[in-house]
Amino acid sequence: MALNCGIVGLPNVGKSTIFSAVTSAPAEAANYPFCTIDPNIGIVSVPDKRLDRIVELIPPAKVIPATVEFVDIAGLVKGASQGEGLGNRFLASIREVGVIAHVVRCFDDPDIIHVSNRIDPAGDIETIDIELALADLETVTKRYDKASRMGRVDKEVQKENALLLPILERLKEALEDGRSARSVVTDEDEAKLISDLHLITMKPVIYVCNVDEGAIGEDNAYVQTVREIAARDGSQVVVICGKLESEIAALDTAEEKREFLEAAGLEESGLDNLIRSAYSTLGLRTFFTAGSDEDRAWTFHAGDKAPRCAGVIHTDFEKGFIRAEVYNCEDLFHYGSEQKVKEAGRLRLEGKDYVVQDGDIMHFRFNV
């Protein structure tokens, strides 16, 4: 799965505004459809209070957080699967992301044009879901027809088809009904069989409700509708006020941003929640290295073992891996110093089969 998050939605729902705020890298935003043509890409630091606490206890010369990539993709309209609007470009861009952040307009404002001239979150979600399903249906149908033809003359393909064709038939039925591929393919082995199709509706979705300032802190009727849809889909929901987040992003210092949030009655930025949700949904986790030179958050895949994580730092670390010195950041927070963690017997030596845990602080021993 690609390690990035694509921001999608109908035109004028606030995608580019949210992208600009989340990346602090301005994307063109305007009150007309298809303002975004080529995808904008931004690398975003992952907010992590654990790293802040590690810095307090093990002061370094430099601090480096984990990062995740966000992509702002052109707005989609009805008929995109047939090339309407910027449909073909949209579909090509969205196939390249790992997670979809689907921005849904959940606010009333007569001064901001809605592509359908109405505020209807359920209808907006359905429009995009149908277009993505239709695009996938075309892909699945082509594969089904090709596999069927080849199976008539190739015995190896016949064996593969015994497993593949029933899956493709289920997919065709679901996609024709406007349902996602992920709703019918939940088995890992089946997912591997169709992985080369790069189906858009197999990608996990985070619904991003863009609300006005008055709806921060409590759900309006629009948000409640999105939550109901997300619950049926098993997807996460993040509520954001794009306008408010843009104002926060424009502030110069962390102290100013903190004061702004306090004045607005917020504990944290909604965008921080979105970034963490995207990071987690991508299956990414964090381990740390800490010392006087540098405190750093490193990204790894959930389930990775120690040598693979060592390779995140440098390929030589993985090739020559001997063992890892490990303790969890929660031990550091409890005991107050690395020395006290050692004295308490919480520091361990782990070998090649150790499955690294989110929040581990690690030092790798290697020989090349």
NORLINZI-V388622 format. One record per residue. RES is the residue in one small letter. D_FIRST is the distance of its C-alpha to the first C-alpha in Angstrom with 2 decimals. Layout:
res,d_first
RES,D_FIRST
RES,D_FIRST
//
This chain:
res,d_first
m,0.00
a,3.82
l,6.31
n,8.72
c,10.71
g,12.66
i,16.24
v,17.71
g,20.98
l,24.33
p,26.45
n,28.45
v,26.64
g,26.10
k,22.60
s,23.93
t,26.25
i,23.56
f,21.36
s,24.51
a,25.30
v,21.98
t,21.77
s,25.56
a,25.01
p,26.96
a,25.46
e,28.16
a,29.08
a,31.89
n,33.52
y,32.72
p,29.87
f,27.38
c,28.12
t,24.57
i,24.18
d,21.84
p,18.82
n,19.75
i,17.41
g,18.27
i,17.37
v,18.44
s,19.89
v,18.88
p,22.22
d,23.13
k,26.72
r,26.39
l,26.15
d,29.17
r,31.08
i,30.30
v,31.68
e,34.82
l,35.41
i,34.38
p,35.28
p,33.57
a,34.36
k,30.85
v,28.02
i,24.35
p,21.87
a,18.10
t,16.30
v,13.43
e,13.10
f,14.38
v,14.93
d,18.06
i,17.94
a,21.20
g,22.80
l,22.62
v,25.80
k,27.06
g,26.95
a,23.84
s,22.58
q,25.87
g,25.59
e,27.58
g,27.42
l,24.48
g,22.50
n,21.31
r,20.13
f,18.49
l,16.54
a,15.48
s,14.31
i,12.43
r,10.40
e,8.95
v,7.82
g,5.29
v,8.59
i,11.94
a,15.09
h,17.81
v,21.09
v,24.11
r,27.65
c,29.72
f,32.84
d,36.02
d,37.24
p,39.51
d,39.16
i,35.45
i,34.97
h,32.73
v,31.61
s,33.12
n,36.03
r,35.28
i,33.24
d,31.46
p,28.08
a,27.84
g,28.71
d,26.29
i,23.34
e,24.67
t,24.95
i,21.33
d,20.20
i,22.60
e,21.60
l,17.89
a,19.13
l,21.55
a,19.08
d,17.01
l,20.43
e,21.38
t,18.38
v,19.04
t,22.75
k,22.58
r,20.65
y,23.14
d,26.09
k,25.07
a,24.43
s,27.74
r,29.65
m,28.39
g,29.11
r,32.74
v,33.30
d,30.75
k,31.12
e,27.79
v,26.07
q,28.33
k,27.00
e,23.36
n,24.49
a,26.06
l,22.66
l,20.74
l,23.39
p,23.92
i,20.27
l,20.52
e,23.86
r,22.55
l,19.82
k,22.56
e,24.82
a,22.41
l,21.28
e,24.97
d,25.72
g,23.19
r,21.03
s,17.25
a,15.42
r,13.99
s,17.70
v,18.62
v,15.77
t,15.50
d,16.02
e,13.33
d,15.24
e,15.52
a,11.85
k,11.53
l,14.52
i,13.13
s,9.55
d,11.29
l,12.53
h,9.46
l,11.40
i,11.51
t,13.12
m,10.51
k,8.71
p,10.45
v,13.41
i,15.67
y,19.12
v,20.98
c,24.72
n,26.62
v,30.15
d,33.45
e,35.03
g,37.21
a,34.36
i,32.85
g,33.27
e,33.94
d,32.29
n,33.99
a,34.14
y,31.22
v,28.92
q,30.23
t,29.28
v,25.65
r,25.59
e,26.99
i,24.36
a,21.51
a,23.27
r,23.31
d,19.59
g,18.76
s,17.31
q,18.33
v,21.01
v,21.90
v,25.33
i,26.03
c,29.08
g,27.83
k,31.41
l,31.99
e,28.76
s,29.79
e,33.13
i,31.66
a,29.39
a,32.52
l,34.36
d,34.89
t,34.82
a,33.09
e,36.54
e,37.02
k,33.70
r,34.63
e,38.06
f,36.66
l,34.44
e,37.47
a,39.63
a,37.19
g,37.16
l,33.49
e,32.23
e,29.04
s,27.35
g,25.27
l,22.75
d,22.43
n,21.46
l,18.84
i,17.31
r,17.30
s,15.90
a,12.88
y,12.46
s,13.03
t,10.94
l,7.76
g,9.23
l,10.93
r,14.55
t,17.46
f,20.18
f,23.17
t,25.67
a,29.07
g,32.32
s,34.99
d,33.14
e,29.78
d,27.94
r,24.20
a,21.05
w,18.22
t,14.57
f,13.08
h,10.71
a,12.86
g,14.69
d,14.83
k,18.39
a,20.84
p,20.70
r,16.96
c,17.62
a,20.68
g,18.74
v,16.93
i,20.50
h,21.61
t,20.96
d,24.63
f,24.16
e,21.85
k,24.14
g,27.25
f,26.13
i,29.20
r,28.52
a,27.44
e,29.73
v,28.06
y,29.13
n,27.42
c,28.00
e,29.82
d,32.38
l,32.95
f,33.49
h,35.89
y,37.96
g,37.88
s,37.53
e,35.86
q,39.32
k,39.95
v,36.62
k,37.86
e,41.30
a,39.90
g,38.17
r,34.68
l,33.32
r,32.04
l,31.35
e,28.23
g,27.35
k,24.47
d,23.60
y,23.33
v,20.20
v,19.88
q,20.40
d,19.47
g,22.50
d,23.74
i,25.88
m,25.78
h,27.92
f,27.02
r,29.76
f,29.17
n,31.36
v,30.70
//
